[in-house]
Amino acid sequence: MRLLIIGTLDGQIGAASQIAMARGAKVRQAEDVPAGLEVLRTQGADLVMIDVKRDIKG
């Protein structure tokens, strides 16, 4: 599975990424929505998790 996380890797989202990696997922992280969209366009992802504090209007 390819997991993309948009936002910082602290708190619960960081813990979720650690669990995903331990179970064999390839985890990528983008700091903001534009960077995350670029990752999706070029590399794709099976699951996207985004920090609820992010503005997703993009």
mmCIF file of the N, C-alpha and C atoms, coordinates in Angstrom:
data_MODEL
# 
_entry.id   MODEL 
# 
loop_
_atom_site.group_PDB 
_atom_site.id 
_atom_site.type_symbol 
_atom_site.label_atom_id 
_atom_site.label_alt_id 
_atom_site.label_comp_id 
_atom_site.label_asym_id 
_atom_site.label_entity_id 
_atom_site.label_seq_id 
_atom_site.pdbx_PDB_ins_code 
_atom_site.Cartn_x 
_atom_site.Cartn_y 
_atom_site.Cartn_z 
_atom_site.occupancy 
_atom_site.B_iso_or_equiv 
_atom_site.pdbx_formal_charge 
_atom_site.auth_seq_id 
_atom_site.auth_comp_id 
_atom_site.auth_asym_id 
_atom_site.auth_atom_id 
_atom_site.pdbx_PDB_model_num 
ATOM 1   N N  . MET A 1 1  ? 0.841  -1.169 0.000   1.00 0.00 ? 1  MET A N  1 
ATOM 2   C CA . MET A 1 1  ? 0.000  0.000  0.000   1.00 0.00 ? 1  MET A CA 1 
ATOM 3   C C  . MET A 1 1  ? 0.890  1.237  0.000   1.00 0.00 ? 1  MET A C  1 
ATOM 4   N N  . ARG A 1 2  ? 0.454  2.266  -0.719  1.00 0.00 ? 2  ARG A N  1 
ATOM 5   C CA . ARG A 1 2  ? 1.160  3.546  -0.764  1.00 0.00 ? 2  ARG A CA 1 
ATOM 6   C C  . ARG A 1 2  ? 0.324  4.569  -0.003  1.00 0.00 ? 2  ARG A C  1 
ATOM 7   N N  . LEU A 1 3  ? 0.875  5.078  1.079   1.00 0.00 ? 3  LEU A N  1 
ATOM 8   C CA . LEU A 1 3  ? 0.192  6.045  1.934   1.00 0.00 ? 3  LEU A CA 1 
ATOM 9   C C  . LEU A 1 3  ? 0.832  7.413  1.757   1.00 0.00 ? 3  LEU A C  1 
ATOM 10  N N  . LEU A 1 4  ? 0.006  8.407  1.524   1.00 0.00 ? 4  LEU A N  1 
ATOM 11  C CA . LEU A 1 4  ? 0.480  9.791  1.444   1.00 0.00 ? 4  LEU A CA 1 
ATOM 12  C C  . LEU A 1 4  ? -0.097 10.554 2.618   1.00 0.00 ? 4  LEU A C  1 
ATOM 13  N N  . ILE A 1 5  ? 0.774  11.201 3.376   1.00 0.00 ? 5  ILE A N  1 
ATOM 14  C CA . ILE A 1 5  ? 0.354  12.035 4.495   1.00 0.00 ? 5  ILE A CA 1 
ATOM 15  C C  . ILE A 1 5  ? 0.643  13.479 4.136   1.00 0.00 ? 5  ILE A C  1 
ATOM 16  N N  . ILE A 1 6  ? -0.375 14.323 4.245   1.00 0.00 ? 6  ILE A N  1 
ATOM 17  C CA . ILE A 1 6  ? -0.207 15.750 3.980   1.00 0.00 ? 6  ILE A CA 1 
ATOM 18  C C  . ILE A 1 6  ? -0.280 16.470 5.317   1.00 0.00 ? 6  ILE A C  1 
ATOM 19  N N  . GLY A 1 7  ? 0.828  17.091 5.698   1.00 0.00 ? 7  GLY A N  1 
ATOM 20  C CA . GLY A 1 7  ? 0.947  17.766 6.985   1.00 0.00 ? 7  GLY A CA 1 
ATOM 21  C C  . GLY A 1 7  ? 2.190  17.267 7.704   1.00 0.00 ? 7  GLY A C  1 
ATOM 22  N N  . THR A 1 8  ? 2.347  17.673 8.921   1.00 0.00 ? 8  THR A N  1 
ATOM 23  C CA . THR A 1 8  ? 3.519  17.265 9.701   1.00 0.00 ? 8  THR A CA 1 
ATOM 24  C C  . THR A 1 8  ? 3.302  15.885 10.303  1.00 0.00 ? 8  THR A C  1 
ATOM 25  N N  . LEU A 1 9  ? 4.396  15.216 10.592  1.00 0.00 ? 9  LEU A N  1 
ATOM 26  C CA . LEU A 1 9  ? 4.328  13.852 11.117  1.00 0.00 ? 9  LEU A CA 1 
ATOM 27  C C  . LEU A 1 9  ? 4.379  13.816 12.641  1.00 0.00 ? 9  LEU A C  1 
ATOM 28  N N  . ASP A 1 10 ? 3.705  14.748 13.270  1.00 0.00 ? 10 ASP A N  1 
ATOM 29  C CA . ASP A 1 10 ? 3.680  14.719 14.731  1.00 0.00 ? 10 ASP A CA 1 
ATOM 30  C C  . ASP A 1 10 ? 2.299  14.267 15.209  1.00 0.00 ? 10 ASP A C  1 
ATOM 31  N N  . GLY A 1 11 ? 2.219  13.900 16.452  1.00 0.00 ? 11 GLY A N  1 
ATOM 32  C CA . GLY A 1 11 ? 0.940  13.503 17.029  1.00 0.00 ? 11 GLY A CA 1 
ATOM 33  C C  . GLY A 1 11 ? 0.413  12.191 16.473  1.00 0.00 ? 11 GLY A C  1 
ATOM 34  N N  . GLN A 1 12 ? -0.903 12.097 16.386  1.00 0.00 ? 12 GLN A N  1 
ATOM 35  C CA . GLN A 1 12 ? -1.548 10.850 15.988  1.00 0.00 ? 12 GLN A CA 1 
ATOM 36  C C  . GLN A 1 12 ? -1.257 10.459 14.543  1.00 0.00 ? 12 GLN A C  1 
ATOM 37  N N  . ILE A 1 13 ? -1.118 11.433 13.665  1.00 0.00 ? 13 ILE A N  1 
ATOM 38  C CA . ILE A 1 13 ? -0.833 11.098 12.268  1.00 0.00 ? 13 ILE A CA 1 
ATOM 39  C C  . ILE A 1 13 ? 0.568  10.506 12.127  1.00 0.00 ? 13 ILE A C  1 
ATOM 40  N N  . GLY A 1 14 ? 1.489  10.950 12.959  1.00 0.00 ? 14 GLY A N  1 
ATOM 41  C CA . GLY A 1 14 ? 2.823  10.357 12.974  1.00 0.00 ? 14 GLY A CA 1 
ATOM 42  C C  . GLY A 1 14 ? 2.790  8.930  13.485  1.00 0.00 ? 14 GLY A C  1 
ATOM 43  N N  . ALA A 1 15 ? 1.988  8.702  14.517  1.00 0.00 ? 15 ALA A N  1 
ATOM 44  C CA . ALA A 1 15 ? 1.835  7.344  15.045  1.00 0.00 ? 15 ALA A CA 1 
ATOM 45  C C  . ALA A 1 15 ? 1.204  6.430  14.000  1.00 0.00 ? 15 ALA A C  1 
ATOM 46  N N  . ALA A 1 16 ? 0.221  6.941  13.267  1.00 0.00 ? 16 ALA A N  1 
ATOM 47  C CA . ALA A 1 16 ? -0.424 6.156  12.211  1.00 0.00 ? 16 ALA A CA 1 
ATOM 48  C C  . ALA A 1 16 ? 0.574  5.800  11.115  1.00 0.00 ? 16 ALA A C  1 
ATOM 49  N N  . SER A 1 17 ? 1.452  6.736  10.776  1.00 0.00 ? 17 SER A N  1 
ATOM 50  C CA . SER A 1 17 ? 2.450  6.449  9.738   1.00 0.00 ? 17 SER A CA 1 
ATOM 51  C C  . SER A 1 17 ? 3.433  5.382  10.211  1.00 0.00 ? 17 SER A C  1 
ATOM 52  N N  . GLN A 1 18 ? 3.792  5.405  11.479  1.00 0.00 ? 18 GLN A N  1 
ATOM 53  C CA . GLN A 1 18 ? 4.693  4.381  12.029  1.00 0.00 ? 18 GLN A CA 1 
ATOM 54  C C  . GLN A 1 18 ? 4.049  2.999  11.955  1.00 0.00 ? 18 GLN A C  1 
ATOM 55  N N  . ILE A 1 19 ? 2.774  2.919  12.302  1.00 0.00 ? 19 ILE A N  1 
ATOM 56  C CA . ILE A 1 19 ? 2.047  1.644  12.232  1.00 0.00 ? 19 ILE A CA 1 
ATOM 57  C C  . ILE A 1 19 ? 1.990  1.156  10.786  1.00 0.00 ? 19 ILE A C  1 
ATOM 58  N N  . ALA A 1 20 ? 1.677  2.065  9.875   1.00 0.00 ? 20 ALA A N  1 
ATOM 59  C CA . ALA A 1 20 ? 1.586  1.694  8.458   1.00 0.00 ? 20 ALA A CA 1 
ATOM 60  C C  . ALA A 1 20 ? 2.922  1.174  7.939   1.00 0.00 ? 20 ALA A C  1 
ATOM 61  N N  . MET A 1 21 ? 4.015  1.849  8.284   1.00 0.00 ? 21 MET A N  1 
ATOM 62  C CA . MET A 1 21 ? 5.336  1.402  7.841   1.00 0.00 ? 21 MET A CA 1 
ATOM 63  C C  . MET A 1 21 ? 5.680  0.038  8.429   1.00 0.00 ? 21 MET A C  1 
ATOM 64  N N  . ALA A 1 22 ? 5.332  -0.175 9.693   1.00 0.00 ? 22 ALA A N  1 
ATOM 65  C CA . ALA A 1 22 ? 5.611  -1.456 10.337  1.00 0.00 ? 22 ALA A CA 1 
ATOM 66  C C  . ALA A 1 22 ? 4.861  -2.599 9.655   1.00 0.00 ? 22 ALA A C  1 
ATOM 67  N N  . ARG A 1 23 ? 3.748  -2.263 9.008   1.00 0.00 ? 23 ARG A N  1 
ATOM 68  C CA . ARG A 1 23 ? 2.949  -3.286 8.310   1.00 0.00 ? 23 ARG A CA 1 
ATOM 69  C C  . ARG A 1 23 ? 3.250  -3.349 6.816   1.00 0.00 ? 23 ARG A C  1 
ATOM 70  N N  . GLY A 1 24 ? 4.309  -2.663 6.403   1.00 0.00 ? 24 GLY A N  1 
ATOM 71  C CA . GLY A 1 24 ? 4.773  -2.790 5.034   1.00 0.00 ? 24 GLY A CA 1 
ATOM 72  C C  . GLY A 1 24 ? 4.343  -1.706 4.062   1.00 0.00 ? 24 GLY A C  1 
ATOM 73  N N  . ALA A 1 25 ? 3.658  -0.691 4.529   1.00 0.00 ? 25 ALA A N  1 
ATOM 74  C CA . ALA A 1 25 ? 3.228  0.389  3.632   1.00 0.00 ? 25 ALA A CA 1 
ATOM 75  C C  . ALA A 1 25 ? 4.411  1.278  3.271   1.00 0.00 ? 25 ALA A C  1 
ATOM 76  N N  . LYS A 1 26 ? 4.354  1.820  2.062   1.00 0.00 ? 26 LYS A N  1 
ATOM 77  C CA . LYS A 1 26 ? 5.320  2.830  1.644   1.00 0.00 ? 26 LYS A CA 1 
ATOM 78  C C  . LYS A 1 26 ? 4.694  4.178  1.976   1.00 0.00 ? 26 LYS A C  1 
ATOM 79  N N  . VAL A 1 27 ? 5.316  4.908  2.873   1.00 0.00 ? 27 VAL A N  1 
ATOM 80  C CA . VAL A 1 27 ? 4.756  6.166  3.359   1.00 0.00 ? 27 VAL A CA 1 
ATOM 81  C C  . VAL A 1 27 ? 5.516  7.338  2.753   1.00 0.00 ? 27 VAL A C  1 
ATOM 82  N N  . ARG A 1 28 ? 4.778  8.266  2.176   1.00 0.00 ? 28 ARG A N  1 
ATOM 83  C CA . ARG A 1 28 ? 5.337  9.530  1.682   1.00 0.00 ? 28 ARG A CA 1 
ATOM 84  C C  . ARG A 1 28 ? 4.656  10.646 2.460   1.00 0.00 ? 28 ARG A C  1 
ATOM 85  N N  . GLN A 1 29 ? 5.371  11.754 2.595   1.00 0.00 ? 29 GLN A N  1 
ATOM 86  C CA . GLN A 1 29 ? 4.842  12.887 3.345   1.00 0.00 ? 29 GLN A CA 1 
ATOM 87  C C  . GLN A 1 29 ? 5.041  14.153 2.539   1.00 0.00 ? 29 GLN A C  1 
ATOM 88  N N  . ALA A 1 30 ? 4.023  14.996 2.526   1.00 0.00 ? 30 ALA A N  1 
ATOM 89  C CA . ALA A 1 30 ? 4.097  16.309 1.882   1.00 0.00 ? 30 ALA A CA 1 
ATOM 90  C C  . ALA A 1 30 ? 3.723  17.353 2.924   1.00 0.00 ? 30 ALA A C  1 
ATOM 91  N N  . GLU A 1 31 ? 4.428  18.456 2.930   1.00 0.00 ? 31 GLU A N  1 
ATOM 92  C CA . GLU A 1 31 ? 4.193  19.497 3.931   1.00 0.00 ? 31 GLU A CA 1 
ATOM 93  C C  . GLU A 1 31 ? 2.881  20.243 3.735   1.00 0.00 ? 31 GLU A C  1 
ATOM 94  N N  . ASP A 1 32 ? 2.446  20.398 2.470   1.00 0.00 ? 32 ASP A N  1 
ATOM 95  C CA . ASP A 1 32 ? 1.236  21.180 2.219   1.00 0.00 ? 32 ASP A CA 1 
ATOM 96  C C  . ASP A 1 32 ? 0.436  20.564 1.071   1.00 0.00 ? 32 ASP A C  1 
ATOM 97  N N  . VAL A 1 33 ? -0.757 21.116 0.843   1.00 0.00 ? 33 VAL A N  1 
ATOM 98  C CA . VAL A 1 33 ? -1.662 20.563 -0.162  1.00 0.00 ? 33 VAL A CA 1 
ATOM 99  C C  . VAL A 1 33 ? -1.081 20.619 -1.575  1.00 0.00 ? 33 VAL A C  1 
ATOM 100 N N  . PRO A 1 34 ? -0.502 21.748 -2.024  1.00 0.00 ? 34 PRO A N  1 
ATOM 101 C CA . PRO A 1 34 ? 0.066  21.745 -3.379  1.00 0.00 ? 34 PRO A CA 1 
ATOM 102 C C  . PRO A 1 34 ? 1.132  20.661 -3.578  1.00 0.00 ? 34 PRO A C  1 
ATOM 103 N N  . ALA A 1 35 ? 1.984  20.466 -2.594  1.00 0.00 ? 35 ALA A N  1 
ATOM 104 C CA . ALA A 1 35 ? 3.008  19.417 -2.689  1.00 0.00 ? 35 ALA A CA 1 
ATOM 105 C C  . ALA A 1 35 ? 2.359  18.034 -2.696  1.00 0.00 ? 35 ALA A C  1 
ATOM 106 N N  . GLY A 1 36 ? 1.323  17.860 -1.901  1.00 0.00 ? 36 GLY A N  1 
ATOM 107 C CA . GLY A 1 36 ? 0.603  16.590 -1.877  1.00 0.00 ? 36 GLY A CA 1 
ATOM 108 C C  . GLY A 1 36 ? -0.063 16.282 -3.204  1.00 0.00 ? 36 GLY A C  1 
ATOM 109 N N  . LEU A 1 37 ? -0.656 17.296 -3.825  1.00 0.00 ? 37 LEU A N  1 
ATOM 110 C CA . LEU A 1 37 ? -1.278 17.105 -5.135  1.00 0.00 ? 37 LEU A CA 1 
ATOM 111 C C  . LEU A 1 37 ? -0.246 16.713 -6.187  1.00 0.00 ? 37 LEU A C  1 
ATOM 112 N N  . GLU A 1 38 ? 0.928  17.290 -6.094  1.00 0.00 ? 38 GLU A N  1 
ATOM 113 C CA . GLU A 1 38 ? 1.998  16.940 -7.033  1.00 0.00 ? 38 GLU A CA 1 
ATOM 114 C C  . GLU A 1 38 ? 2.416  15.478 -6.860  1.00 0.00 ? 38 GLU A C  1 
ATOM 115 N N  . VAL A 1 39 ? 2.526  15.034 -5.617  1.00 0.00 ? 39 VAL A N  1 
ATOM 116 C CA . VAL A 1 39 ? 2.859  13.628 -5.365  1.00 0.00 ? 39 VAL A CA 1 
ATOM 117 C C  . VAL A 1 39 ? 1.771  12.727 -5.946  1.00 0.00 ? 39 VAL A C  1 
ATOM 118 N N  . LEU A 1 40 ? 0.512  13.090 -5.742  1.00 0.00 ? 40 LEU A N  1 
ATOM 119 C CA . LEU A 1 40 ? -0.581 12.285 -6.289  1.00 0.00 ? 40 LEU A CA 1 
ATOM 120 C C  . LEU A 1 40 ? -0.528 12.219 -7.809  1.00 0.00 ? 40 LEU A C  1 
ATOM 121 N N  . ARG A 1 41 ? -0.254 13.343 -8.441  1.00 0.00 ? 41 ARG A N  1 
ATOM 122 C CA . ARG A 1 41 ? -0.197 13.376 -9.907  1.00 0.00 ? 41 ARG A CA 1 
ATOM 123 C C  . ARG A 1 41 ? 0.954  12.543 -10.466 1.00 0.00 ? 41 ARG A C  1 
ATOM 124 N N  . THR A 1 42 ? 2.094  12.594 -9.803  1.00 0.00 ? 42 THR A N  1 
ATOM 125 C CA . THR A 1 42 ? 3.287  11.951 -10.353 1.00 0.00 ? 42 THR A CA 1 
ATOM 126 C C  . THR A 1 42 ? 3.516  10.529 -9.854  1.00 0.00 ? 42 THR A C  1 
ATOM 127 N N  . GLN A 1 43 ? 3.108  10.241 -8.618  1.00 0.00 ? 43 GLN A N  1 
ATOM 128 C CA . GLN A 1 43 ? 3.425  8.938  -8.035  1.00 0.00 ? 43 GLN A CA 1 
ATOM 129 C C  . GLN A 1 43 ? 2.201  8.159  -7.589  1.00 0.00 ? 43 GLN A C  1 
ATOM 130 N N  . GLY A 1 44 ? 1.088  8.850  -7.399  1.00 0.00 ? 44 GLY A N  1 
ATOM 131 C CA . GLY A 1 44 ? -0.125 8.184  -6.939  1.00 0.00 ? 44 GLY A CA 1 
ATOM 132 C C  . GLY A 1 44 ? -0.048 7.786  -5.477  1.00 0.00 ? 44 GLY A C  1 
ATOM 133 N N  . ALA A 1 45 ? -1.168 7.309  -4.960  1.00 0.00 ? 45 ALA A N  1 
ATOM 134 C CA . ALA A 1 45 ? -1.260 6.820  -3.584  1.00 0.00 ? 45 ALA A CA 1 
ATOM 135 C C  . ALA A 1 45 ? -2.530 5.984  -3.473  1.00 0.00 ? 45 ALA A C  1 
ATOM 136 N N  . ASP A 1 46 ? -2.498 5.013  -2.594  1.00 0.00 ? 46 ASP A N  1 
ATOM 137 C CA . ASP A 1 46 ? -3.682 4.199  -2.337  1.00 0.00 ? 46 ASP A CA 1 
ATOM 138 C C  . ASP A 1 46 ? -4.554 4.813  -1.247  1.00 0.00 ? 46 ASP A C  1 
ATOM 139 N N  . LEU A 1 47 ? -3.924 5.560  -0.355  1.00 0.00 ? 47 LEU A N  1 
ATOM 140 C CA . LEU A 1 47 ? -4.629 6.190  0.758   1.00 0.00 ? 47 LEU A CA 1 
ATOM 141 C C  . LEU A 1 47 ? -3.975 7.529  1.048   1.00 0.00 ? 47 LEU A C  1 
ATOM 142 N N  . VAL A 1 48 ? -4.792 8.549  1.291   1.00 0.00 ? 48 VAL A N  1 
ATOM 143 C CA . VAL A 1 48 ? -4.289 9.877  1.639   1.00 0.00 ? 48 VAL A CA 1 
ATOM 144 C C  . VAL A 1 48 ? -4.843 10.252 3.003   1.00 0.00 ? 48 VAL A C  1 
ATOM 145 N N  . MET A 1 49 ? -3.955 10.673 3.895   1.00 0.00 ? 49 MET A N  1 
ATOM 146 C CA . MET A 1 49 ? -4.360 11.206 5.199   1.00 0.00 ? 49 MET A CA 1 
ATOM 147 C C  . MET A 1 49 ? -3.901 12.651 5.235   1.00 0.00 ? 49 MET A C  1 
ATOM 148 N N  . ILE A 1 50 ? -4.805 13.542 5.636   1.00 0.00 ? 50 ILE A N  1 
ATOM 149 C CA . ILE A 1 50 ? -4.464 14.964 5.661   1.00 0.00 ? 50 ILE A CA 1 
ATOM 150 C C  . ILE A 1 50 ? -4.776 15.537 7.037   1.00 0.00 ? 50 ILE A C  1 
ATOM 151 N N  . ASP A 1 51 ? -3.888 16.387 7.499   1.00 0.00 ? 51 ASP A N  1 
ATOM 152 C CA . ASP A 1 51 ? -4.068 17.082 8.769   1.00 0.00 ? 51 ASP A CA 1 
ATOM 153 C C  . ASP A 1 51 ? -5.346 17.914 8.692   1.00 0.00 ? 51 ASP A C  1 
ATOM 154 N N  . VAL A 1 52 ? -6.242 17.754 9.652   1.00 0.00 ? 52 VAL A N  1 
ATOM 155 C CA . VAL A 1 52 ? -7.532 18.457 9.616   1.00 0.00 ? 52 VAL A CA 1 
ATOM 156 C C  . VAL A 1 52 ? -7.379 19.968 9.705   1.00 0.00 ? 52 VAL A C  1 
ATOM 157 N N  . LYS A 1 53 ? -6.221 20.445 10.102  1.00 0.00 ? 53 LYS A N  1 
ATOM 158 C CA . LYS A 1 53 ? -5.994 21.885 10.199  1.00 0.00 ? 53 LYS A CA 1 
ATOM 159 C C  . LYS A 1 53 ? -5.563 22.490 8.869   1.00 0.00 ? 53 LYS A C  1 
ATOM 160 N N  . ARG A 1 54 ? -5.344 21.670 7.848   1.00 0.00 ? 54 ARG A N  1 
ATOM 161 C CA . ARG A 1 54 ? -4.891 22.151 6.543   1.00 0.00 ? 54 ARG A CA 1 
ATOM 162 C C  . ARG A 1 54 ? -6.055 22.703 5.738   1.00 0.00 ? 54 ARG A C  1 
ATOM 163 N N  . ASP A 1 55 ? -5.776 23.746 4.963   1.00 0.00 ? 55 ASP A N  1 
ATOM 164 C CA . ASP A 1 55 ? -6.746 24.299 4.026   1.00 0.00 ? 55 ASP A CA 1 
ATOM 165 C C  . ASP A 1 55 ? -6.677 23.457 2.756   1.00 0.00 ? 55 ASP A C  1 
ATOM 166 N N  . ILE A 1 56 ? -7.746 22.757 2.425   1.00 0.00 ? 56 ILE A N  1 
ATOM 167 C CA . ILE A 1 56 ? -7.703 21.837 1.289   1.00 0.00 ? 56 ILE A CA 1 
ATOM 168 C C  . ILE A 1 56 ? -8.299 22.427 0.014   1.00 0.00 ? 56 ILE A C  1 
ATOM 169 N N  . LYS A 1 57 ? -8.534 23.730 -0.002  1.00 0.00 ? 57 LYS A N  1 
ATOM 170 C CA . LYS A 1 57 ? -9.078 24.350 -1.211  1.00 0.00 ? 57 LYS A CA 1 
ATOM 171 C C  . LYS A 1 57 ? -8.116 24.209 -2.375  1.00 0.00 ? 57 LYS A C  1 
ATOM 172 N N  . GLY A 1 58 ? -6.795 24.162 -2.061  1.00 0.00 ? 58 GLY A N  1 
ATOM 173 C CA . GLY A 1 58 ? -5.744 23.873 -3.007  1.00 0.00 ? 58 GLY A CA 1 
ATOM 174 C C  . GLY A 1 58 ? -5.605 24.817 -4.124  1.00 0.00 ? 58 GLY A C  1 
# 
